[in-house]
Amino acid sequence: MTETTDRFGLPLLNAGQAQKEMYHNEAIVGLDLLSHACAEAIGLNAPPAEPAPGQCWIVGDTPESAWLGHAGEVAGWTEGGWRFLAPRKGMRLWLGEVAGFALFTGDEWRTGEIHGRVKVEGQQVVGERAAAIAEPQGGPVVDAPARAAISAVLVALRAHGLIEPDGL
């Protein structure tokens, strides 16, 4: 029988195990840090001076002090000290309104990105980026206002990242 859960390494109880409450409490602390997870910051290498219980950080690439050896992990402060949880592919932590979510890809933490598709009332409105659309070049009839409108639409679509910029 394994001693920890497969995904997050939370301790499991074994039959006849002494001090089961220690293992149970350690698992509950881990779940508490991961459920609806949020972090104060990403990329810190040194632990903060005065963390509050329940606060979490995503440890940077060159951790030091109490975080040494835990690069890229989620560090959570508890009444019993630091707890570290290894991230799993697809894990997201909220970093606040300005930064949004941090997403663990399996290799690294990524911020400032939205992954997936956007649907409104069941209709997909944003998906994969489309290929570049050539701007109108003229023809037998030149309609300046129509060209200006089309150009404005293309600029807006490029600015939102829905189509590739011209020339890529």
FIMI-232625 format. One record per residue: x, y, z of N, C-alpha, C in turn; residue in three letters. Coordinates in nm, 4 decimals, decimal comma. Atoms other than C-alpha are relative to their C-alpha. Layout:
        n.x        n.y        n.z       ca.x       ca.y       ca.z        c.x        c.y        c.z     r
          X          Y          Z          X          Y          Z          X          Y          Z   Ala
...
% end
This chain:
        n.x        n.y        n.z       ca.x       ca.y       ca.z        c.x        c.y        c.z     r
     0,0847    -0,1181     0,0000     0,0000     0,0000     0,0000     0,0893     0,1245     0,0000   Met
    -0,0782    -0,1229     0,0056     0,1297     0,3459    -0,0832    -0,0244     0,0847     0,1252   Thr
     0,0114    -0,0829    -0,1196     0,1873     0,6020     0,1900    -0,0501     0,1404    -0,0285   Glu
     0,0479    -0,1339     0,0356     0,0846     0,9139    -0,0034    -0,0915    -0,0090    -0,1212   Thr
     0,0867    -0,0058     0,1175    -0,1734     1,0157    -0,2620     0,0861     0,0222    -0,1237   Thr
    -0,0760    -0,0060     0,1248    -0,0617     0,9981    -0,6247     0,0233     0,1428    -0,0500   Asp
    -0,0130    -0,1328     0,0592    -0,1243     1,3606    -0,7266     0,0729     0,0987     0,0894   Arg
    -0,0549    -0,1052    -0,0843    -0,0314     1,5758    -0,4288     0,0857    -0,0497     0,1158   Phe
    -0,0867     0,0531    -0,1040     0,1619     1,3437    -0,2018    -0,0533     0,0209     0,1409   Gly
     0,0605    -0,0156    -0,1322    -0,0842     1,3859     0,0863     0,0088    -0,1331     0,0738   Leu
    -0,0192     0,1256    -0,0731    -0,0250     1,1305     0,3625    -0,1301    -0,0786     0,0157   Pro
     0,1137     0,0903    -0,0177    -0,2565     0,8301     0,3803     0,0138    -0,0723     0,1335   Leu
     0,0003     0,0769    -0,1242    -0,3558     0,6417     0,6941     0,0116    -0,1481    -0,0333   Leu
    -0,0122     0,1441     0,0152    -0,2600     0,2782     0,7270    -0,0664    -0,0683     0,1190   Asn
     0,0615     0,0761    -0,1084    -0,4347     0,0124     0,9328     0,1002    -0,0190     0,1130   Ala
    -0,0832     0,0198    -0,1168    -0,2918    -0,0020     1,2848     0,1090     0,1055     0,0171   Gly
    -0,1021    -0,1050    -0,0054    -0,0897     0,3131     1,2328    -0,0116     0,0804     0,1294   Gln
    -0,0005    -0,0829    -0,1208     0,0116     0,5015     1,5459    -0,0068     0,1473    -0,0398   Ala
     0,0112    -0,1447     0,0176    -0,0618     0,8749     1,5744    -0,0654     0,0378    -0,1335   Gln
     0,0702    -0,0258     0,1249    -0,3107     0,8766     1,2866    -0,0388     0,1465    -0,0148   Lys
     0,0424    -0,1402     0,0086    -0,4173     1,2289     1,3782     0,1069     0,0879    -0,0648   Glu
    -0,1079    -0,0782     0,0620    -0,0761     1,3624     1,2680    -0,0079    -0,0096    -0,1522   Met
     0,0075     0,0204     0,1442    -0,1108     1,2122     0,9198    -0,1277     0,0614    -0,0561   Tyr
     0,1275    -0,0571     0,0427    -0,4754     1,3111     0,8930     0,0092     0,1526    -0,0038   His
    -0,0101    -0,1461    -0,0055    -0,4017     1,6691     1,0003     0,0919     0,0530    -0,1099   Asn
    -0,0918    -0,0427     0,1070    -0,1108     1,6955     0,7546    -0,0719    -0,0014    -0,1344   Glu
     0,0775     0,0069     0,1238    -0,3421     1,5874     0,4713    -0,1008     0,1140    -0,0067   Ala
     0,0982    -0,1095    -0,0028    -0,6072     1,8408     0,5785     0,0686     0,1338    -0,0247   Ile
    -0,0746    -0,1247     0,0232    -0,3462     2,1211     0,5865     0,0324     0,0128    -0,1485   Val
    -0,0288    -0,0033     0,1431    -0,2409     2,0289     0,2318    -0,1213     0,0332    -0,0829   Gly
     0,1240    -0,0300     0,0719    -0,5993     2,0295     0,1097    -0,0429     0,1453     0,0214   Leu
     0,0365    -0,1379    -0,0295    -0,6604     2,3626     0,2819     0,0816     0,0976    -0,0849   Asp
    -0,0850    -0,0882     0,0802    -0,3663     2,5187     0,0968    -0,0321    -0,0087    -0,1490   Leu
     0,0243     0,0201     0,1424    -0,4723     2,3753    -0,2417    -0,1428     0,0287    -0,0448   Leu
     0,1394    -0,0218     0,0385    -0,8518     2,4197    -0,2351    -0,0225     0,1481    -0,0264   Ser
     0,0210    -0,1400     0,0419    -0,9433     2,7381    -0,4241     0,1273     0,0793     0,0256   His
    -0,1334    -0,0506    -0,0328    -0,5717     2,8134    -0,4134     0,0264     0,1391    -0,0547   Ala
    -0,0480    -0,1311     0,0417    -0,4286     3,1596    -0,4283     0,1388     0,0193     0,0592   Cys
    -0,1351    -0,0261    -0,0469    -0,0773     3,2924    -0,3839     0,0208     0,1499     0,0112   Ala
    -0,0325    -0,1413    -0,0193     0,0617     3,6214    -0,2610     0,0887     0,0503    -0,1128   Glu
    -0,0926    -0,0389     0,1057     0,3315     3,6255    -0,5301     0,0598    -0,1250    -0,0625   Ala
    -0,0684     0,1082     0,0695     0,5238     3,4129    -0,7766     0,1458     0,0409    -0,0203   Ile
    -0,1400    -0,0248     0,0301     0,8997     3,3823    -0,8124     0,0843     0,0496     0,1153   Gly
    -0,0806    -0,0392    -0,1159     1,0084     3,4806    -0,4612     0,0977    -0,1113     0,0323   Leu
    -0,1000     0,1000    -0,0364     1,3269     3,3059    -0,3553     0,0242    -0,0071     0,1501   Asn
    -0,0177    -0,0032    -0,1455     1,3337     3,4090     0,0108    -0,1364     0,0086     0,0662   Ala
     0,1285    -0,0054    -0,0697     1,0473     3,3474     0,2532    -0,0264     0,1405     0,0554   Pro
     0,0321    -0,1306    -0,0584     0,8629     3,6604     0,3694     0,0269     0,0006     0,1501   Pro
    -0,0360    -0,0128    -0,1416     0,9490     3,7924     0,7143    -0,1148    -0,0344     0,0938   Ala
     0,1134     0,0211    -0,0909     0,6005     3,7784     0,8653    -0,1219    -0,0561    -0,0742   Glu
     0,1162     0,0572     0,0686     0,3691     3,5400     0,6801    -0,1140    -0,0267     0,0975   Pro
     0,1181     0,0335    -0,0801     0,0161     3,4816     0,8058    -0,0423    -0,1434    -0,0330   Ala
     0,0464     0,1364     0,0289    -0,1252     3,1295     0,8415    -0,0984    -0,0012    -0,1171   Pro
     0,0860     0,0134     0,1172    -0,2878     3,0214     0,5150     0,0534     0,0709    -0,1233   Gly
    -0,0566    -0,0683     0,1160    -0,0808     3,2494     0,2919     0,0932    -0,0945    -0,0754   Gln
    -0,0825     0,0845     0,0857     0,0966     3,0841    -0,0020     0,0808     0,0848    -0,0968   Cys
    -0,0852    -0,0610     0,1008     0,3739     3,1739    -0,2449     0,0436    -0,1086    -0,0963   Trp
    -0,0604     0,0919     0,0956     0,5022     3,0113    -0,5621     0,1491     0,0302     0,0031   Ile
    -0,1437    -0,0182    -0,0224     0,8719     2,9625    -0,4911     0,0728     0,0177    -0,1328   Val
    -0,0795    -0,0278     0,1193     1,1245     3,0986    -0,7442     0,0987    -0,1104    -0,0340   Gly
    -0,0946     0,0992     0,0513     1,4037     2,9177    -0,9277     0,1236    -0,0218     0,0875   Asp
    -0,1195     0,0122    -0,0842     1,6788     2,9807    -0,6705    -0,0354     0,0273     0,1461   Thr
     0,0462    -0,0238    -0,1367     1,5194     2,9420    -0,3280     0,1140    -0,0025     0,1014   Pro
    -0,0997    -0,0054    -0,1075     1,7095     3,0156    -0,0102    -0,0694    -0,0120     0,1342   Glu
     0,0480     0,0074    -0,1379     1,6715     2,9870     0,3635    -0,0947    -0,1195     0,0155   Ser
     0,0946     0,1091    -0,0269     1,3665     2,7795     0,4688    -0,0592    -0,0589    -0,1275   Ala
     0,0554     0,0481     0,1267     1,2644     2,7432     0,1034     0,1019    -0,0782    -0,0835   Trp
    -0,1059     0,0677     0,0730     1,5942     2,5850    -0,0073    -0,0448    -0,1399    -0,0411   Leu
     0,0362     0,1327     0,0498     1,5322     2,2788    -0,2245    -0,1444    -0,0124    -0,0444   Gly
     0,1424     0,0070     0,0356     1,1716     2,3707    -0,3090    -0,0341     0,0890    -0,1192   His
     0,0219    -0,0840     0,1180     1,2058     2,5572    -0,6417    -0,1282    -0,0391    -0,0717   Ala
     0,1221     0,0220     0,0763     0,8738     2,5968    -0,8239    -0,1158    -0,0576     0,0790   Gly
     0,1076     0,0582    -0,0806     0,6716     2,4468    -0,5396    -0,0874     0,1096     0,0606   Glu
     0,0880    -0,0912    -0,0725     0,3826     2,6074    -0,3542     0,0401    -0,0074     0,1469   Val
    -0,0383    -0,0080    -0,1409     0,4997     2,7216    -0,0104    -0,1152     0,0638     0,0761   Ala
     0,1101    -0,0517    -0,0811     0,2229     2,7667     0,2446     0,0416     0,0104     0,1457   Gly
    -0,0334    -0,0204    -0,1407     0,2659     2,9090     0,5925    -0,1146    -0,0505     0,0859   Trp
     0,0994     0,0521    -0,0932     0,0826     2,7262     0,8723     0,0496     0,0269     0,1414   Thr
    -0,0428    -0,0162    -0,1395     0,0908     2,7448     1,2498     0,1165    -0,0916     0,0336   Glu
    -0,1092     0,0942    -0,0226     0,3312     2,4498     1,2309     0,1221     0,0286    -0,0860   Gly
    -0,1143    -0,0348     0,0847     0,5684     2,6249     0,9874    -0,0330    -0,0148    -0,1477   Gly
     0,0173     0,0088     0,1450     0,6219     2,5981     0,6133    -0,0411    -0,1398    -0,0429   Trp
     0,0379     0,1246     0,0663     0,4482     2,3285     0,4104     0,0241     0,0239    -0,1485   Arg
    -0,0307    -0,0122     0,1421     0,5524     2,2617     0,0502    -0,0789    -0,1044    -0,0766   Phe
     0,0786     0,0896     0,0838     0,3368     2,1111    -0,2200     0,0522     0,0094    -0,1427   Leu
    -0,0492     0,0030     0,1379     0,4702     2,0030    -0,5580    -0,1173     0,0247    -0,0947   Ala
     0,1095    -0,0264     0,0938     0,2611     2,1425    -0,8445    -0,0200    -0,1152    -0,0972   Pro
     0,0327     0,0992     0,1012     0,0898     1,9186    -1,0953    -0,0511     0,0726    -0,1233   Arg
     0,0427    -0,0595     0,1263     0,0130     1,9902    -1,4603    -0,1466     0,0422     0,0084   Lys
     0,1360    -0,0527    -0,0018    -0,2961     2,2087    -1,4879    -0,0354     0,0752     0,1276   Gly
     0,0283    -0,0713    -0,1252    -0,2730     2,3501    -1,1327    -0,0002     0,1499    -0,0262   Met
     0,0094    -0,1451     0,0121    -0,3829     2,7138    -1,1149    -0,0109     0,0611     0,1381   Arg
     0,0104    -0,0780    -0,1238    -0,3339     2,9633    -0,8349    -0,0321     0,1435    -0,0373   Leu
     0,0397    -0,1382     0,0223    -0,4970     3,3032    -0,8217     0,1057     0,0920     0,0603   Trp
    -0,1009    -0,0950    -0,0457    -0,2423     3,5870    -0,7957    -0,0560     0,1397     0,0208   Leu
     0,0626    -0,1307    -0,0187    -0,4919     3,8728    -0,7709    -0,0468     0,0584    -0,1323   Gly
     0,0621    -0,0590     0,1186    -0,6771     4,0990    -1,0121     0,1004     0,0470    -0,1037   Glu
    -0,0966    -0,0531     0,0956    -0,3675     4,2513    -1,1687     0,0691    -0,1123    -0,0773   Val
    -0,0758     0,1083     0,0636    -0,1797     3,9261    -1,2416    -0,0882    -0,1125    -0,0527   Ala
     0,0854     0,1109     0,0424    -0,4730     3,6850    -1,2819     0,0485    -0,1322     0,0567   Gly
    -0,0380     0,1338    -0,0439    -0,3939     3,3138    -1,2623     0,1430    -0,0346    -0,0404   Phe
    -0,1254     0,0661     0,0368    -0,0622     3,1314    -1,2587    -0,0389    -0,1434    -0,0326   Ala
     0,0323     0,1346     0,0455    -0,0870     2,8026    -1,4495     0,1290    -0,0812    -0,0080   Leu
    -0,1157     0,0883     0,0092     0,1562     2,5143    -1,4065    -0,0196    -0,0909    -0,1203   Phe
     0,0133     0,0744     0,1254     0,2162     2,3563    -1,7487     0,0540    -0,1413     0,0082   Thr
    -0,0672     0,1291    -0,0126     0,3990     2,0525    -1,6172     0,1501     0,0202     0,0039   Gly
    -0,1418    -0,0338     0,0008     0,7356     2,2189    -1,6712     0,0287     0,1329     0,0695   Asp
    -0,0217    -0,1341    -0,0539     0,6905     2,5781    -1,5543    -0,1323     0,0667     0,0357   Glu
     0,1146    -0,0831    -0,0316     0,4540     2,8329    -1,4061    -0,0106     0,1083    -0,1068   Trp
     0,0227    -0,1043     0,1005     0,2997     3,0695    -1,6665    -0,1033     0,0959     0,0557   Arg
     0,0938    -0,1024    -0,0463     0,1258     3,3970    -1,5817    -0,0383     0,0899    -0,1161   Thr
     0,0431    -0,0962     0,1001    -0,0652     3,6559    -1,7798    -0,0567    -0,0623    -0,1255   Gly
     0,0542     0,0697     0,1159    -0,2159     3,3986    -2,0133    -0,1354    -0,0603     0,0352   Glu
     0,1274     0,0705    -0,0149    -0,5621     3,2580    -2,0635     0,0047    -0,1172    -0,0958   Ile
    -0,0070     0,1199     0,0825    -0,5807     2,9028    -2,1929    -0,1402    -0,0557    -0,0199   His
     0,1285     0,0619     0,0285    -0,8721     2,7328    -2,3600    -0,0808     0,0827    -0,0975   Gly
     0,0915    -0,0699     0,0898    -1,1727     2,8685    -2,5421    -0,0970     0,0829     0,0841   Arg
     0,0979    -0,0839    -0,0681    -1,4172     3,1419    -2,4502    -0,1352    -0,0218    -0,0674   Val
     0,1350     0,0214     0,0523    -1,7861     3,0617    -2,4903    -0,0971     0,0919     0,0723   Lys
     0,1076    -0,0806    -0,0556    -2,0839     3,2898    -2,4383    -0,1302    -0,0652    -0,0436   Val
     0,1273     0,0683     0,0250    -2,4223     3,1166    -2,4085     0,0174    -0,1176    -0,0961   Glu
    -0,0227     0,1196     0,0788    -2,2750     2,8018    -2,5615     0,0669     0,0231    -0,1342   Gly
    -0,0641    -0,0309     0,1267    -2,1256     2,9807    -2,8645     0,1450     0,0395     0,0229   Gln
    -0,1410    -0,0350    -0,0133    -1,7490     2,9897    -2,8992     0,0229     0,1368    -0,0648   Gln
    -0,0282    -0,1332     0,0530    -1,6389     3,3526    -2,9408     0,1496     0,0251    -0,0145   Val
    -0,1450    -0,0107     0,0139    -1,2628     3,3149    -2,8956     0,0566    -0,1405     0,0033   Val
    -0,0661     0,1298     0,0055    -1,0566     3,0155    -2,9927     0,1421     0,0195    -0,0457   Gly
    -0,1360    -0,0119     0,0499    -0,7303     2,9581    -3,1714     0,0107     0,1210    -0,0910   Glu
    -0,0248    -0,1171     0,0825    -0,5765     3,2558    -3,3462    -0,0144    -0,0365    -0,1469   Arg
     0,0181     0,0217     0,1429    -0,6790     3,2830    -3,7122     0,1205     0,0528    -0,0772   Ala
    -0,1084    -0,0480     0,0858    -0,4403     3,3435    -3,9994    -0,0208     0,1482    -0,0318   Ala
     0,0062    -0,1419     0,0354    -0,3589     3,7003    -4,1097    -0,0958     0,0207    -0,1175   Ala
     0,0911    -0,0382     0,1081    -0,6157     3,8717    -4,3342     0,0631     0,1186    -0,0712   Ile
    -0,0595    -0,1089     0,0763    -0,4800     4,0881    -4,6129    -0,0947     0,1197    -0,0028   Ala
     0,0812    -0,1211     0,0072    -0,5987     4,4480    -4,6141    -0,0359     0,0263    -0,1454   Glu
     0,0425    -0,0274     0,1381    -0,7915     4,5720    -4,9201     0,1041     0,0849    -0,0739   Pro
    -0,1002    -0,0701     0,0806    -0,5655     4,6945    -5,2017    -0,0622     0,0887    -0,1074   Gln
     0,0634    -0,0826     0,1042    -0,8193     4,8688    -5,4243    -0,0626    -0,0879    -0,1054   Gly
     0,0640     0,0721     0,1087    -0,9794     4,7663    -5,7499    -0,0664     0,1004    -0,0926   Gly
     0,0639    -0,0935     0,0943    -1,2078     4,9136    -6,0180    -0,0750     0,1129     0,0726   Pro
     0,0713    -0,1030    -0,0760    -1,4056     5,1014    -5,7512     0,0714     0,0131     0,1336   Val
    -0,0681    -0,0220    -0,1267    -1,2233     5,2567    -5,4572    -0,0990     0,0672     0,0941   Val
     0,0956    -0,0529    -0,0967    -1,4491     5,3082    -5,1577     0,0757     0,0268     0,1297   Asp
    -0,0849    -0,0355    -0,1148    -1,2387     5,4926    -4,8971    -0,0657    -0,0278     0,1347   Ala
     0,0591     0,0285    -0,1317    -1,4902     5,4725    -4,6086    -0,0082    -0,1495     0,0311   Pro
     0,0069     0,1449    -0,0223    -1,5334     5,0966    -4,6555     0,1383    -0,0542     0,0326   Ala
    -0,1364     0,0427    -0,0275    -1,1572     5,0490    -4,6655     0,0411     0,0387     0,1417   Arg
    -0,0345    -0,0458    -0,1349    -1,1178     5,2553    -4,3474    -0,0672    -0,0876     0,1054   Ala
     0,0719     0,0857    -0,0958    -1,3836     5,0453    -4,1706     0,0633    -0,1386     0,0086   Ala
    -0,0632     0,1324     0,0004    -1,2235     4,7183    -4,2776     0,1348     0,0062     0,0710   Ile
    -0,1295    -0,0150    -0,0666    -0,8826     4,8435    -4,1674    -0,0156     0,0112     0,1508   Ser
     0,0226    -0,0143    -0,1436    -1,0224     4,9429    -3,8280    -0,0357    -0,1338     0,0640   Ala
     0,0349     0,1323    -0,0512    -1,1733     4,5965    -3,7830     0,1250    -0,0863     0,0109   Val
    -0,1230     0,0778    -0,0028    -0,8408     4,4366    -3,8714     0,0914     0,0447     0,1138   Leu
    -0,0832    -0,0508    -0,1098    -0,6549     4,6608    -3,6255    -0,0535    -0,0506     0,1334   Val
     0,0596     0,0458    -0,1259    -0,9012     4,5702    -3,3476     0,0209    -0,1499     0,0204   Ala
    -0,0194     0,1446    -0,0116    -0,8797     4,1971    -3,4204     0,1447    -0,0333     0,0332   Leu
    -0,1413     0,0231    -0,0297    -0,4990     4,2132    -3,4186     0,0327     0,0422     0,1427   Arg
    -0,0280    -0,0490    -0,1353    -0,4937     4,4167    -3,0980    -0,0492    -0,0984     0,1056   Ala
     0,0540     0,0974    -0,0945    -0,7052     4,1510    -2,9255     0,0638    -0,1371    -0,0156   His
    -0,0685     0,1270     0,0195    -0,4858     3,8727    -3,0607    -0,0840    -0,1055    -0,0656   Gly
     0,0875     0,0980     0,0624    -0,7670     3,7098    -3,2533     0,0495    -0,0418    -0,1371   Leu
    -0,0667     0,0381     0,1252    -0,5702     3,7145    -3,5801     0,1455     0,0426     0,0110   Ile
    -0,1420    -0,0310    -0,0043    -0,1975     3,7252    -3,6435     0,0260     0,1379    -0,0614   Glu
    -0,0382    -0,1266     0,0625    -0,0313     4,0574    -3,7180     0,0457    -0,0243    -0,1426   Pro
    -0,0427     0,0088     0,1392     0,0408     4,1230    -4,0849     0,1484    -0,0318    -0,0080   Asp
    -0,1410     0,0268     0,0247     0,3682     3,9809    -4,2081     0,0596    -0,1121     0,0830   Gly
    -0,0576     0,1112    -0,0775     0,4088     3,6886    -3,9632    -0,0206    -0,1314    -0,0723   Leu
% end
